[in-house]
Amino acid sequence: MNFEKCFRQAAECRYSDPQRYKAILGELYRQEELRRYNLLNFIGNNEGRIEELNEYYSRREAIIDWMVDWGWTTDSRNAALGLPTIYPMIPFLRQIEMIEWLYNHYLQQEGGLIEKSREMGATWLCCFVAVREWRYEEGFSAGFGSRKVTLVDDKDNPKAIFVKIRTIINTQPKFWLPEFDEKKHDKIANLINPVKGSSLSGEGGDDIGRGDRRSMYFVDEAAYLDHPQKVDSALSQTTTSQFDISSYCGPNHFYQKRVSGRVDVFVFDWRDDPRKNQEWHDHEEQRLDPVILAQEIDRNPLASVGNLFIPPEWVSAAVELDLPDWGVVSAGLDVAAGGKNKSSLAIKRGCKIEITNWNFKNGVDLTYKTIEECHSAGVDYLNYDPVGVGHSFYSTIDRVEFPLSFDHFAMNAGDSVSDKFYDEFGRHASEIFLNAKSEWWYNLSILFKNTWEFVKHGIKHEASEMISIPNNGQLCTELSTPKKIWKNNGKFMVESKEMLSERGVPSPDMADATVLACIAKDTTFKRVWPTYKNIHFRDTNISFKNIDVSLSQLYIVLHYDKDTGIYGNMFFWGRKSRALRVYAELYHPNPILEIVANDIREKAGVPLESSNELNPRINKIYANDDMFAGGNDWAYSLRTKGRIRVQKLSKYDESAAIMIARGMFANNQIIVDQTLTTTNQQYKNWRIVKNQPADGYPFCKILCMALSELREKGELADADDAIIRRRPYSKEKQRIRDRMKVGKNPYLTNDITQNRDENEYLMK
């Protein structure tokens, strides 16, 4: 029987046709009870079958079969529907995944956190796992804790955990039960298996588990503990497998723990339950208070917090939204004081945010790491807060001896606001915001609001007026944590870190870094290729064995600088794909002829020359003028001693090449191999200084040389221009026809049967 299908069928008519809902579930339970009854009859008192079955159930991987065969659960609400209040436990897919997740962590001696919607059966599943281990594993010991001991065990309270455990045990067939005396071995919040020496125990309050040792420990409704830090402290040496299970109750310790990154998280959402659908959710929305619905059903920890600067639904709308990631690249650095807090670097590439955290002990290390990351990312400018712990960064970056590839600005959060006039308020910034930080946060909130309006309601905004953030739980939390505080003078401010600390909320370092990254600044330079982005830096996927010489060109371009050495790139131009692949790079700061020549041959991928024009080979090797000049004529040396023929470009027009490159980058027609980190960095960082491309970017010059030559040869003509293809009756194609006539493959040198359609090739 397909259990999930039955559950979904029942859910569809839960409110529209209650009688059918009752009939579907009633028949499901009846059929399952009948199956179990027949199974029990089949086993009977046959000791061989009992032994065989118990041996099978003793395997951990058989826990789902054991639950489906003999597990029972309860729900007193079924009485109103005329359904049984004790009915077969039939786990659905996500419940099975949770059991696997529990076992994976337990067997690796790890803990975790289960974030759940209400009524997902998470506590029942923990009880089933604990009972199974208690029954079969020697010396096993599990603990259950909650804020009050009556929630752990109270025979008059059906919500109590041990009531669930006893239901599981008492509904098992006799052959499964261990030999234990209920009067001796079943006490309040304590169950003993005398055969295996295993136990299940429970506690309530702040010191649960202290001074004890447990194989695993389940903290139920962990978000509602009175003093959760004390509980974590008490359990820290009790077990290596602590599992916190709860729905949310505001942005408290459970929530902070969930987003800390210190524990693995299993998310149990109502959408994972086949017994529930959107109609059920809409019904609950009408029935419940919005805050209760948001926390208990929709797993929104911030629902009870009012007057947020950026509501969580705005933040959620921006998660991994597909927006442009090209244009100005800005960065924001929030310097942390150390300890649990980490310094955060946010990089805003176009509309997309990237976030990185570090925990450096001193500002010098942080400064040089930030410079390295900004240089690698092609950052145009960096904003940072120089006050307090940020002063070490401020003092270090101003003393860096080498030139930086980006501008940097000290942004004091307490400074005066801008002179901007805000139409929505009808006032200037000085009449609205208490300080600069408040204005920064407001402007960021507008980006999120516009994004939410676009995603939720389809209201169109320019891409530059929206934002996309990574799927980072901590970042999302921090962005929607600070409140908007109104002052007596009518101005408002964003909640300070001191105010957040009083609420028990840690410093929102990642959010502050994002705010800084989104502050627009006038930069002293722009990138030559503003549309260069990560999509261009990937595997070039060139199969040199199968190159079609008539549909491709391979070039090597060398650049010589007397002060810094010889640089080079290998290019593959595909006439059909109209893409230029940069597949290799070389650099020799102190060039030696033999080493340079060997490096060129090795990285070319194909022979530099071939007597057979049908074989793939390097078509041309070009070099800049300095390669041919001076006392050290490298072109002459490579030709005479290295046997590598280098030639000058037919024509070099850098301005035209830059315009071509911009268009090709925008159309994703230039691909840089993912191993060429230096080439990639230079492409990203090439700047315009004083209205001219900056010097010191040889790999960029090499690309311009390659594009100039392709343009001069007519290879970059429009797709409709026949110039980019061989003429139908060229000498080369005639030779191919001649080879076909004698049954030879025109694409390979060995004589094998021709296996490609002649017309397909000749008409290209």
ABEGO torsion letter per residue (X at the ends): XBAAAAAAAAAAAAAABAAAAAAAAAAAAAAAAAAAAAAAAAAEABAAAAAAAAAAAABAAAAAAAAAAABBBBBAAAAAAGBBABBBBBBBAAAAAAAAAAAAAAAAGBBBBBBBBBGAGAAAAAAAAAAAAAAABBGBBBBBBBABAAAABBAABAABAAAAAAAAAAABBAAABBBBBAAAABBBGBBBBAAAGBBBBBBBEAABGBGBBBABBBBBGAAABABAAAAAAAAAAABABBBBBBBBBEBBAAAAAAAAGABBBBBBBAAABAABBAAAAAAAAAABBAAAAAAAAAGBAAAABBGBABBAAAAAAABGBBBBABEBBBBBBBBBAEEABBBBBBBBBEABBBBBBBBBABAAAAAAAAAAAAAAAGBABBBBBABEAAAAAAAAAAABABBBABBBBBBBAABBBBABBBAAAGBBAAAABABAAAAAAAAAAAAAAAAAAAAAAGBBBBAAABBBBBBBAAAAAAAAABBBBBBAAGBBBBBBAAAAAAAGBBBBAAAAAAAAAABBBBBABBBABAABBAAABBBAGBBAAABBAAABBBBBBBBBBAAAEBBBBBBBBBAAAGBBBBABBBBBABBBAAAAAAAAAAAAGBBABBABAABBBBABBBBBAAAABEABBAAAAAAAAAGBBBBBBABBBAAAAAAAAAAAAAAGABBBBAABAAAAAAAAABBBBGGBBBBGBAAAAAAAAAAAAAAAAGAABBAABAAABBBAABAAAAAAAAAAAAGBBAABABBBBBABBAAAAAAX
